[in-house]
Protein backbone atom coordinates (compact mmCIF):
# COMPACT_ATOMS: atom_id res chain seq x y z
CA UNK A 1 0.00 0.00 0.00
CA UNK A 2 1.32 3.45 -0.93
CA UNK A 3 -0.10 6.84 0.05
CA UNK A 4 0.79 10.33 -1.15
CA UNK A 5 0.34 13.50 0.89
CA UNK A 6 0.69 16.97 -0.66
CA UNK A 7 1.06 19.80 1.83
CA UNK A 8 -0.02 23.33 0.91
CA UNK A 9 1.31 25.71 3.59
CA UNK A 10 -0.74 28.82 2.78
CA UNK A 11 -3.27 30.39 5.16
CA UNK A 12 -5.10 33.70 5.03
CA UNK A 13 -4.64 33.96 8.78
CA UNK A 14 -3.34 31.59 11.41
CA UNK A 15 -5.96 30.26 13.84
CA UNK A 16 -5.42 31.13 17.50
CA UNK A 17 -4.71 27.50 18.48
CA UNK A 18 -2.54 26.46 15.52
CA UNK A 19 1.15 25.64 15.95
CA UNK A 20 1.63 24.09 12.51
CA UNK A 21 3.80 25.69 9.86
CA UNK A 22 1.92 27.98 7.50
CA UNK A 23 2.52 31.22 5.65
CA UNK A 24 0.73 33.89 3.62
CA UNK A 25 1.68 34.06 -0.04
CA UNK A 26 1.27 36.17 -3.15
CA UNK A 27 0.57 34.85 -6.61
CA UNK A 28 4.24 34.57 -7.62
CA UNK A 29 5.05 32.56 -4.51
CA UNK A 30 2.15 30.22 -5.23
CA UNK A 31 3.44 29.75 -8.79
CA UNK A 32 6.91 28.86 -7.48
CA UNK A 33 5.38 26.46 -4.99
CA UNK A 34 3.33 24.75 -7.71
CA UNK A 35 6.40 24.38 -9.95
CA UNK A 36 8.35 22.87 -7.03
CA UNK A 37 5.50 20.51 -6.13
CA UNK A 38 5.31 19.26 -9.72
CA UNK A 39 9.05 18.51 -9.63
CA UNK A 40 8.64 16.68 -6.34
CA UNK A 41 5.74 14.62 -7.69
CA UNK A 42 7.75 13.67 -10.78
CA UNK A 43 10.79 12.82 -8.64
CA UNK A 44 8.79 10.61 -6.31
CA UNK A 45 7.15 8.77 -9.20
CA UNK A 46 10.55 8.08 -10.78
CA UNK A 47 11.56 6.08 -7.71
CA UNK A 48 8.22 4.59 -6.70
CA UNK A 49 6.27 2.55 -9.25
CA UNK A 50 3.55 1.16 -6.97
CA UNK A 51 0.03 2.47 -7.56
CA UNK A 52 -1.43 4.92 -5.06
CA UNK A 53 -3.98 3.62 -2.58
CA UNK A 54 -4.69 7.10 -1.20
CA UNK A 55 -4.02 10.72 -2.05
CA UNK A 56 -4.50 13.56 0.44
CA UNK A 57 -4.17 17.31 -0.16
CA UNK A 58 -3.86 19.09 3.15
CA UNK A 59 -2.61 22.29 4.66
CA UNK A 60 -2.78 25.08 5.38
CA UNK A 61 -5.60 25.75 2.99
CA UNK A 62 -5.18 24.03 -0.39
CA UNK A 63 -8.05 26.10 -1.83
CA UNK A 64 -5.86 29.22 -1.59
CA UNK A 65 -3.85 27.92 -4.54
CA UNK A 66 -6.90 28.62 -6.70
CA UNK A 67 -8.78 26.28 -8.98
CA UNK A 68 -6.29 26.36 -11.88
CA UNK A 69 -3.23 25.56 -9.75
CA UNK A 70 -5.06 22.82 -7.86
CA UNK A 71 -6.13 21.26 -11.15
CA UNK A 72 -2.55 21.48 -12.43
CA UNK A 73 -1.18 19.83 -9.28
CA UNK A 74 -3.73 17.02 -9.44
CA UNK A 75 -3.05 16.55 -13.14
CA UNK A 76 0.66 16.13 -12.33
CA UNK A 77 -0.21 13.34 -9.90
CA UNK A 78 -2.35 11.59 -12.51
CA UNK A 79 0.37 11.94 -15.15
CA UNK A 80 3.07 10.39 -12.99
CA UNK A 81 1.26 7.91 -10.75
CA UNK A 82 -1.24 5.13 -11.31
CA UNK A 83 -4.13 4.83 -8.86
CA UNK A 84 -5.49 1.62 -7.46
CA UNK A 85 -9.14 0.94 -8.35
CA UNK A 86 -11.37 2.68 -5.79
CA UNK A 87 -8.44 4.74 -4.48
CA UNK A 88 -9.37 7.31 -1.84
CA UNK A 89 -8.56 10.89 -2.93
CA UNK A 90 -9.17 13.57 -0.30
CA UNK A 91 -8.89 17.36 -0.18
CA UNK A 92 -9.08 19.40 3.04
CA UNK A 93 -11.32 22.44 2.78
CA UNK A 94 -12.19 25.34 5.05
CA UNK A 95 -15.74 26.69 4.92
CA UNK A 96 -14.87 30.28 3.96
CA UNK A 97 -12.93 29.22 0.84
CA UNK A 98 -15.38 26.57 -0.39
CA UNK A 99 -17.23 27.51 -3.59
CA UNK A 100 -19.29 25.59 -6.17
CA UNK A 101 -16.63 26.28 -8.83
CA UNK A 102 -13.86 24.89 -6.61
CA UNK A 103 -15.89 21.77 -5.81
CA UNK A 104 -16.63 21.15 -9.48
CA UNK A 105 -12.92 21.46 -10.30
CA UNK A 106 -12.05 18.94 -7.59
CA UNK A 107 -14.70 16.53 -8.80
CA UNK A 108 -13.50 16.86 -12.40
CA UNK A 109 -9.97 16.04 -11.18
CA UNK A 110 -11.05 12.79 -9.55
CA UNK A 111 -11.31 13.86 -5.91
CA UNK A 112 -13.84 11.60 -4.18
CA UNK A 113 -13.60 12.63 -0.52
CA UNK A 114 -13.83 16.02 1.20
CA UNK A 115 -12.67 16.83 4.73
CA UNK A 116 -14.24 20.06 6.00
CA UNK A 117 -12.71 21.92 8.96
CA UNK A 118 -15.77 23.12 10.86
CA UNK A 119 -14.48 22.86 14.50
CA UNK A 120 -17.65 24.39 15.98
CA UNK A 121 -21.01 25.88 15.03
CA UNK A 122 -21.09 28.15 18.06
CA UNK A 123 -20.26 31.74 17.18
CA UNK A 124 -18.41 32.54 20.41
CA UNK A 125 -16.31 29.38 20.18
CA UNK A 126 -15.39 30.15 16.58
CA UNK A 127 -14.23 33.63 17.61
CA UNK A 128 -12.10 32.19 20.42
CA UNK A 129 -10.48 29.77 17.96
CA UNK A 130 -9.80 32.60 15.50
CA UNK A 131 -11.64 30.87 12.66
CA UNK A 132 -12.49 32.88 9.56
CA UNK A 133 -15.97 31.44 9.14
CA UNK A 134 -19.17 31.66 11.14
CA UNK A 135 -21.92 29.11 11.64
CA UNK A 136 -23.87 29.96 8.50
CA UNK A 137 -20.79 29.89 6.28
CA UNK A 138 -19.91 26.43 7.61
CA UNK A 139 -23.38 25.06 6.97
CA UNK A 140 -23.51 26.66 3.52
CA UNK A 141 -20.18 25.02 2.66
CA UNK A 142 -21.44 21.63 3.83
CA UNK A 143 -24.58 22.02 1.74
CA UNK A 144 -22.50 22.98 -1.32
CA UNK A 145 -20.35 19.86 -0.91
CA UNK A 146 -23.36 17.56 -1.00
CA UNK A 147 -24.98 19.48 -3.85
CA UNK A 148 -21.74 19.02 -5.83
CA UNK A 149 -22.26 15.26 -5.57
CA UNK A 150 -19.69 14.26 -2.95
CA UNK A 151 -20.89 11.32 -0.88
CA UNK A 152 -17.78 10.66 1.22
CA UNK A 153 -17.59 13.69 3.50
CA UNK A 154 -15.72 14.15 6.78
CA UNK A 155 -16.13 17.01 9.25
CA UNK A 156 -13.69 18.11 11.98
CA UNK A 157 -14.86 19.32 15.38
CA UNK A 158 -13.03 20.35 18.55
CA UNK A 159 -13.93 19.99 22.21
CA UNK A 160 -12.44 21.28 25.45
CA UNK A 161 -12.70 24.87 24.21
CA UNK A 162 -12.77 27.82 26.64
CA UNK A 163 -16.36 28.36 27.72
CA UNK A 164 -17.64 25.30 25.86
CA UNK A 165 -20.45 23.37 27.53
CA UNK A 166 -22.19 20.07 26.92
CA UNK A 167 -25.06 22.10 25.46
CA UNK A 168 -22.96 24.02 22.93
CA UNK A 169 -20.89 20.98 21.91
CA UNK A 170 -23.98 18.79 21.70
CA UNK A 171 -25.72 21.36 19.51
CA UNK A 172 -22.76 21.40 17.09
CA UNK A 173 -22.76 17.61 16.88
CA UNK A 174 -26.54 17.38 16.42
CA UNK A 175 -26.58 19.90 13.60
CA UNK A 176 -23.60 18.43 11.75
CA UNK A 177 -24.72 14.81 12.11
CA UNK A 178 -28.14 15.72 10.72
CA UNK A 179 -26.34 15.97 7.36
CA UNK A 180 -25.31 12.76 5.53
CA UNK A 181 -21.68 13.03 6.64
CA UNK A 182 -19.81 9.72 6.61
CA UNK A 183 -16.88 10.56 8.88
CA UNK A 184 -16.29 12.63 12.02
CA UNK A 185 -12.91 13.65 13.44
CA UNK A 186 -13.03 15.12 16.95
CA UNK A 187 -9.99 16.52 18.71
CA UNK A 188 -9.56 17.95 22.17
CA UNK A 189 -8.02 21.42 22.21
CA UNK A 190 -4.29 21.40 22.87
CA UNK A 191 -2.87 24.71 24.11
CA UNK A 192 0.36 24.73 22.14
CA UNK A 193 3.20 26.87 23.41
CA UNK A 194 3.63 30.09 21.45
CA UNK A 195 0.05 30.26 20.17
CA UNK A 196 -2.25 33.18 21.09
CA UNK A 197 -4.77 30.85 22.69
CA UNK A 198 -2.15 29.32 24.98
CA UNK A 199 -1.30 32.80 26.27
CA UNK A 200 -4.92 33.72 27.00
CA UNK A 201 -6.74 30.54 27.98
CA UNK A 202 -6.66 27.86 30.66
CA UNK A 203 -7.08 24.15 29.89
CA UNK A 204 -10.53 22.74 30.57
CA UNK A 205 -10.55 20.62 33.73
CA UNK A 206 -10.39 16.88 33.08
CA UNK A 207 -13.82 16.08 34.49
CA UNK A 208 -15.61 18.56 32.20
CA UNK A 209 -13.59 17.47 29.17
CA UNK A 210 -14.37 13.82 29.87
CA UNK A 211 -18.07 14.71 30.00
CA UNK A 212 -17.77 16.14 26.48
CA UNK A 213 -15.87 13.06 25.32
CA UNK A 214 -18.62 10.68 26.44
CA UNK A 215 -21.25 12.96 24.91
CA UNK A 216 -19.35 12.75 21.61
CA UNK A 217 -19.13 8.95 21.79
CA UNK A 218 -22.84 8.60 22.54
CA UNK A 219 -24.09 10.96 19.83
CA UNK A 220 -21.83 9.44 17.19
CA UNK A 221 -22.95 5.92 18.13
CA UNK A 222 -26.63 6.93 18.01
CA UNK A 223 -26.12 8.14 14.43
CA UNK A 224 -24.57 4.85 13.31
CA UNK A 225 -20.90 5.82 13.49
CA UNK A 226 -18.24 3.31 14.49
CA UNK A 227 -15.56 4.59 16.88
CA UNK A 228 -12.72 3.05 14.89
CA UNK A 229 -9.83 5.21 16.21
CA UNK A 230 -9.34 7.32 19.32
CA UNK A 231 -10.32 10.59 17.62
CA UNK A 232 -12.25 9.29 14.62
CA UNK A 233 -15.71 7.92 13.89
CA UNK A 234 -17.04 6.60 10.59
CA UNK A 235 -20.13 5.13 9.02
CA UNK A 236 -19.52 1.49 7.97
CA UNK A 237 -17.06 1.37 5.07
CA UNK A 238 -16.00 5.02 5.41
CA UNK A 239 -13.01 4.92 7.77
CA UNK A 240 -10.24 7.18 6.49
CA UNK A 241 -7.94 4.93 4.46
CA UNK A 242 -5.25 7.60 4.29
CA UNK A 243 -5.00 8.16 8.04
CA UNK A 244 -5.22 4.42 8.63
CA UNK A 245 -2.07 4.10 6.51
CA UNK A 246 -0.28 6.27 9.09
CA UNK A 247 -1.58 4.26 12.04
CA UNK A 248 -0.67 0.95 10.39
CA UNK A 249 2.78 2.20 9.35
CA UNK A 250 2.37 1.48 5.65
CA UNK A 251 4.44 3.52 3.20
CA UNK A 252 3.50 7.14 2.63
CA UNK A 253 5.33 9.96 0.84
CA UNK A 254 4.73 13.52 2.04
CA UNK A 255 5.68 16.39 -0.25
CA UNK A 256 5.80 20.08 0.69
CA UNK A 257 7.24 22.30 3.44
CA UNK A 258 7.06 20.54 6.84
CA UNK A 259 5.70 17.33 5.26
CA UNK A 260 6.79 13.98 6.71
CA UNK A 261 7.22 10.59 5.05
CA UNK A 262 7.62 6.97 6.10
CA UNK A 263 8.98 5.20 3.07
CA UNK A 264 10.74 1.84 2.80
CA UNK A 265 11.41 1.76 6.54
CA UNK A 266 12.94 5.26 6.75
CA UNK A 267 11.39 8.49 8.04
CA UNK A 268 11.91 11.79 6.22
CA UNK A 269 10.90 15.39 6.92
CA UNK A 270 11.08 18.59 4.92
CA UNK A 271 12.10 21.69 6.89
CA UNK A 272 9.44 24.23 7.85
CA UNK A 273 10.70 26.51 5.11
CA UNK A 274 8.79 27.30 1.92
CA UNK A 275 11.81 28.82 0.17
CA UNK A 276 13.92 25.74 0.93
CA UNK A 277 11.26 23.46 -0.54
CA UNK A 278 10.99 25.57 -3.69
CA UNK A 279 14.79 25.49 -4.03
CA UNK A 280 15.10 21.71 -3.56
CA UNK A 281 11.78 19.88 -3.78
CA UNK A 282 13.28 16.43 -4.34
CA UNK A 283 14.77 14.15 -3.00
CA UNK A 284 13.16 13.75 0.41
CA UNK A 285 15.00 15.45 3.27
CA UNK A 286 16.50 14.44 6.61
CA UNK A 287 16.39 10.64 6.45
CA UNK A 288 16.08 8.99 9.85
CA UNK A 289 16.39 5.24 10.18
CA UNK A 290 14.02 3.39 12.50
CA UNK A 291 15.52 0.71 14.75
CA UNK A 292 13.78 -2.60 15.33
CA UNK A 293 12.91 -1.56 18.88
CA UNK A 294 11.50 1.77 17.68
CA UNK A 295 9.48 -0.01 15.01
CA UNK A 296 7.92 -2.36 17.57
CA UNK A 297 7.12 0.49 19.95
CA UNK A 298 5.59 2.57 17.13
CA UNK A 299 3.49 -0.38 15.96
CA UNK A 300 2.12 -0.92 19.46
CA UNK A 301 1.55 2.79 20.15
CA UNK A 302 -0.20 3.46 16.82
CA UNK A 303 -2.02 0.13 16.67
CA UNK A 304 -3.64 0.67 20.05
CA UNK A 305 -5.19 3.87 18.73
CA UNK A 306 -7.39 1.66 16.54
CA UNK A 307 -10.49 -0.21 17.62
CA UNK A 308 -9.09 -3.41 16.09
CA UNK A 309 -6.00 -3.21 18.33
CA UNK A 310 -2.89 -5.33 17.77
CA UNK A 311 -1.89 -9.01 17.66
CA UNK A 312 -1.01 -10.44 21.07
CA UNK A 313 2.38 -11.55 19.76
CA UNK A 314 3.36 -7.89 19.48
CA UNK A 315 2.97 -7.39 23.22
CA UNK A 316 6.08 -7.34 25.45
CA UNK A 317 6.98 -10.54 27.26
CA UNK A 318 4.97 -11.17 30.39
CA UNK A 319 1.99 -9.14 29.17
CA UNK A 320 -0.83 -9.54 31.69
CA UNK A 321 -4.21 -8.72 30.16
CA UNK A 322 -5.98 -8.80 33.52
CA UNK A 323 -4.16 -5.59 34.44
CA UNK A 324 -6.15 -3.77 31.75
CA UNK A 325 -9.40 -5.74 31.63
CA UNK A 326 -11.47 -2.67 32.55
CA UNK A 327 -9.93 -0.75 29.64
CA UNK A 328 -9.71 -3.29 26.82
CA UNK A 329 -10.34 -6.80 25.59
CA UNK A 330 -8.58 -9.82 24.17
CA UNK A 331 -10.44 -11.27 21.19
CA UNK A 332 -9.37 -13.44 18.25
CA UNK A 333 -5.74 -13.22 19.28
CA UNK A 334 -5.70 -9.42 19.51
CA UNK A 335 -5.64 -6.88 22.31
CA UNK A 336 -7.64 -3.69 21.84
CA UNK A 337 -8.65 -0.76 24.02
CA UNK A 338 -12.30 0.08 24.62
CA UNK A 339 -13.64 3.65 24.81
CA UNK A 340 -12.74 3.88 28.48
CA UNK A 341 -9.24 2.75 27.55
CA UNK A 342 -9.08 5.36 24.81
CA UNK A 343 -9.48 8.09 27.46
CA UNK A 344 -6.35 6.78 29.24
CA UNK A 345 -4.48 5.56 26.18
CA UNK A 346 -1.26 7.50 26.77
CA UNK A 347 -0.90 6.11 30.29
CA UNK A 348 -1.85 2.57 29.29
CA UNK A 349 0.48 2.46 26.27
CA UNK A 350 3.34 3.89 28.34
CA UNK A 351 2.66 1.28 31.03
CA UNK A 352 2.66 -1.55 28.47
CA UNK A 353 5.85 -0.41 26.77
CA UNK A 354 7.98 0.70 29.67
CA UNK A 355 6.77 -1.13 32.76
CA UNK A 356 9.60 -3.10 34.29
N, C-alpha and C positions, 0 to 999 in steps of 0.2 A: 504494500500500500504506500502511495506517495501523495503528499499534500503540498500545495503551494500557497504561501501567504504573501500578499503584496501590501506593504505599509505606506500609506499616504500621510505625511506628517503635518498637513496644513489644518489650521483651525482659525476661525474668525476671531475667537476669543477663548482663552483657557477657562475651563470651569473651575469653580472655587475649590474643589476637592481633588483636582487632577494633578498627579505628579509625573505623568508620562511625558515623553519628549514630543513637542509639537512646536510649530512656528507659523507666523503669518507669511504670506508670499504674494508677490506680484506676478503678472502674466509671464514675464521672461523667466523668472525662477521656476514657475510651473512647467514651462517648456523644457528647461534644462533637466528638471526632475524626470519628466516623461522620457526624454532621450536616454537618460541614464537607466531608467527602469527597463526600457526596451533592450538595452545592451545587457543588463543583468538577466533578463528573461532568456535572451538568446544564449548567453553564456551557460546558464543553468541547463538549458535543453541540450546543449552540446555534450554535456557530461552525464546527463541522466535521461535514459531512453524509456523508462517505465511510464505507462500512462498515468495521468492524474486521477486520483480518487476524489479529491476535494480541491476547491479553489476558494480562497477567502480574501476579499479586499477590505482592509480595515484601516483605522486611523487613530487620531486625526479624524478628518471628514473627507472621505474620498470624493463626495459630490462637489467639493470646492475645485476639483480639477476641471469641472465643466463636462458637458456631455461629449464633446468631440474628443477630448483627451482620454476620457474614460473608455470610449469606444475604441480608440487607437491602442490603448494599453491592453484591453481585452482581446483585440484582434491579434496583437503580438503573441499573447498566450496561445491562442488557437492556431497561429501559424507555426509555432515551435513545439508545442506539446500536443499529444493525443490524450483525449479524455476517455476514461472508462465509461461504458454504458451506464446511464443513471447517475453519473457523477454529480456530487453536490457542489453548487457554485453560488457563493454567498457574497453579498455586499452589505456593509454596515451603512446605515443612513441615520441622520439626525432629522427630527421633524421639520425644522425651519428651512432646510435646504432640499426637501423632498418636493418634486413637482411632477405632474403627469408626463411632461416631455422627458425628464430624466428617467422615470420608470419605464417608459416605452423604449428608450435607448438601451437600458439594462436588459430588458426582455428580449429585444432584437439581438443582443450580444450573447444570449444563452444563459443569463443569470436566472436561477430558479429558486433562490432563497433570499429573503430580506431579513436583516436584523435591525430593528428600530430602537434607538436609544431614547426611551421615554423617561425613565427614572421615577417620575411621579406625575400625578394629575392634580396635585394640590398647588395652588398658585404660590402660597407662602414658601412651601418646600422647594419649589423650582427656583424662586428668588434666592433662597439660602444657598442652593447648589450653584448658582451662577449660570443656569441654563439660559439659552437664547430663545427658547420657545415657551409658550404658555399652554394651558390645558387644551384650548380649542385648536391650536396649531397642531398639537400632538394627535388629537383625534381626527383632524382633517387629513393628516399625513397617513394615518392608519387606514382611513377610508379610501384614500387614493391608491394605496398599495393593493387593496383587494379589488378595487375597480379596474386596476391595470391587469388583473388576472393572476396575481401571485397567490399560490395556495399554501406555500411553506413559509410561514412568517413567524419570526421570533420577536419578542419585546423584552427589553431590559427594565428592571425596576430596582430601587434601592430602599433599604430599611435601616433603622437606627439613626435617622436624621434628627437634627436639633428640632425640638418641638413636635416631632411626629408622634401620633397616637395610633392606637389600634383602629380608631374610627377613620382617620385620614388614610392610613395604609390600606385598610380593608376596602375603602371606597375606591381607591386607585385600582386594586386588584379586581374588584367586582366589575368596574367599568371596562377594563382592558379585556378581561376574560369573557365578557359578553360578546366580543368579536370572535371570529373563527381563527384565532391565533393557534398555532400548533406547537409553540415552544415558548417557555418563560425562563429567563435568567434573572436571578434575584441575589443581590450582593449587599452585605452589610457595609455601611459607611466606614471607611478607614481614614482616620485623620493623619494624612501623610505629612511628615516634617517638611516645612518650607512652603506649604500651600496656604492660601488665605484662610480657608476654613479651619485649619489646624490652629491658627493663631487666634481665632475668634470663637471657637466652639469647644464644648466639653463632650467627651464620649458619653453615649447613652449608657445608663447603668445596665448591668448584665440581665437583671430580672426583667426589665421592661423590654430589652432587645429580644430576649428569649420568648416573651409573649408574642412579639411580632413574628418571630420565626415559626412558632406553632400555628399562628393564624395563617401564614403563608402556606404551610404544608397542608392545612385543612382545606383551604379554599381551592388550592390547585387540585387536590385529590377529588374534591366534590365536582370539579369540572372535567374529570377524566384524564388528568395529567399523571404521568408516572414520575416519581422522584428518582431519576436515574443517576444523578450526581449531586454532590453536596449542594451546589448552588443552582442546579438546573433541573427543569421539569419539562416533559414532552408528552404530547399525545402519542399513542402507539405508532411506531414506525417513523417518528419525527425527531428522535434524538440527534443532536448535532454531530454529524460524522467528522467534521473538521476538528472540533475540540476533542472528540473522543480519540482522534489520532494522537493528540498531545498526551492525553492521560494514559494511553496504551503504549506510548513510546515508539510509535511507528515513524518512519522517515518523513520529515517535513523540511521544506526549504523556505526560509523567510527572506524576502528581498525588500530593501529600503532602509532609511536611517533608523537605527535602534531595533531593527528586526533581528530575531533569533532563529537559529536552525538547529535541528538534530538530524544529521544525515550520515548514514553509514557508520554509526557508532560514535560520531564526533559532534560536539556542540560548537556552534559558531555564533558570533554576534557582530553586527555592524555598530560603529560608534554612533552616539547621539549627535550627529553632525551632518546636516543636509549637504553642505559644500563638499565634505569628504566623500559622501556617497556619489555625488554627481561627478567628482573627479575620478573615482575608482569604484564603479558599481559591481565589478566582478573581478576576481573570484571572491568567495565568502571570506569574511574577516575573522581574526582572533580564534583560530581553532583551539579547542580544549578537549583533550581526550577524557574519556570516562572510564574509571577503573572498574573492575568486576564488582568490588564492594559497593561503589557508588551506584552502579547499575542496579544491583539488587535492592539497595535502599530506595532508589527512585521508583522502581517498579512497585515496591510495597506501598510507599507513600502516595503515589499517584493512583494505584489500583484500588486502594481503600477509599478513595474519593467516589468511586463508582458503586452503584447498588449491587452489581454482580460480584464485587470483591475480587479476591485473588485465590489461586490454588493454595491448598494447605502446604504443599511442598516448598513454597516460597518462604514460609514463616521460619524465623530463627529456631535453632534447636531448643527443645524444651518448652515450646509454645504451649501454654495452658489456656485453652478456650474458656474454662470455667471462670477465669479472672475477668472476662469481658462479656459474660452471658447476658447481662442486662443491656448491653450496648451493641450486640451483634448476634450472628448466627453461623453455625457450620451446616452446610447443605451441599450435597453432591460434590464433596471433596473441596469445597471452597469456604473461605471465611469472609464475611461481609458485615459491615456496620449497618445498623438500623438508623432510623431518624434520630433517636436519642443519641446514638453513637456519633452521628454526624455533628451534633452540637459540641462534642468533646473530641473531635477527630484529631486535632493537633496533639493533645495530651495523650490520647490512646496510641497514636502512631509513634510518638516519641517513646512511650513506655515499651511498646513492642520492639522497637529497633535498638534501644539503648539500655534497657533494663539489664542489670548484671544477672 
